[in-house]
Structures are given as C-alpha cells and as structure tokens.
C-alpha cells in the first residue's frame, strides 16, 4: 500500500516503468489478501485446507491469480529495463505509457484466465483419482500445467534480461577504454546492476522453487493424506509463507534499488552519447 500511495502521489506515475511498479504492488497486495483469507480458513477449519472443499476454490484461485500476475510483472519489468539499456534513448519513446498500460492489462487477463480455471470447472471436487494431495481440490495436471511454464519464465527471462544488461554495460566500458576515457562510472553501474540482478533472481528462486518442488512431489506420489501428515503439509505452508514474503521483498528490490539504478543508467546514456561523439571527432 505504501508503494502504491507513494507512486500515485508523485509525478513518476507518468513514466512507463512506474506503471509496472504500481501494478507489481497491486498484485503483491492481492497475494497478501488471498493468503490472509486462506490463513483464516485454516485457523477456523484446518481440515478443509487438507482434504479440500468448495470453500477453498475461490481463495486458492485468487492466490494463484495474484502469483501469476506477480510473475508476469517481474518479467515485464525486466524486459522494459533491458530495452531501456539496449536501445538507448530511442526506446524511451517506443515504450510509452500506453504500452505499459496494455502490458498491465494483458498480464491481468492472462493471470485471471489461468488462475480461475478451477472455478470454471478444472477442479477435482468430484474426480478423486487426479486430486492433488497438497493443494486439494486442485487437480494434479492443473498444477503441473500452471507451475512448470510459469516458474520457468520467472527464472529464465529475468536471468536473460539482467545478464544482457550487464554484458551491454561491459561492452560499453571496453569501448570507452578504447577511446581512452575513464570508466569508473560504468564500473560502478555494472556492479550495482549485478548485485540487484542477483538479488532479484535469488528472491524468485527462494520464493517459487519450493512450490515447484511441492508440485513435482505431489505429481510423483500417489499416497493418502494420513501418510503425508504432518511433515509435508508443514512444507506446503512454508512454501506459501515464502511466496507471501516476496510481497515484502519486491518493493525493496524494484521500487528502491531500480529507481536509483534507473537514474544512474539515464546518466550513463547521456555520458555514453557525448563521449562517443568526442571519440568520433
């Protein structure tokens, strides 16, 4: 909420990247609300979160939708940062405010469609053969369909975009060295990008890898609830807690670090353009 109110109260909202930041905060907020809803159901009636019921479809679907929206926003932010660095100043005119709004809309439509498939009928309230032991009443094939590609996207796309940013900065640093110019600013920016990128990737790894491991374990083991209780369910609750803690890590990594990083990269673009002209002369 603090991120949303701060962005709405400043002029940064007019920038494309700020729209993505606000949308990331909104999806994190929905994740927190749906996680709180599931926690209250667990407190009032723990059995329905283990054996599954009709009451769990809505909160689980909202929780899945929020997680998917968060993943798509993280990927969108990484791509926007990569384009801003790779194409220099020209990209700022191509990636406009309307483009960011369209990306936000597509992200939510896709997240709602995939997350609400159990509410549309893809659940195992009646079919006991394919029911998930950890996330009842979801079906195992639905969880595999959701988890595998989206977790892969959450890992691979940010890794590629931020790694490409580091490579681009390093190439520009080498060109500046060839021109006999000082490269201390580029070295500092490269170090900051590397630290931020590693933090972002590790946060995604810690948040989503345990959930993916739980889905794989769920698909590979056809055992009843009593054989898995309580250790596996404790692990399931810990995975949910790790995903919810991402809502606290995202504002720190994206709103604070990337805001300072964006200002540094903007200064580097002007520095790069002026020194390239000087080198050409």
Order of alpha helices (4+ residues) and beta strands (2+ residues): alpha-alpha-alpha-alpha-alpha-alpha-alpha-alpha-alpha-alpha-alpha
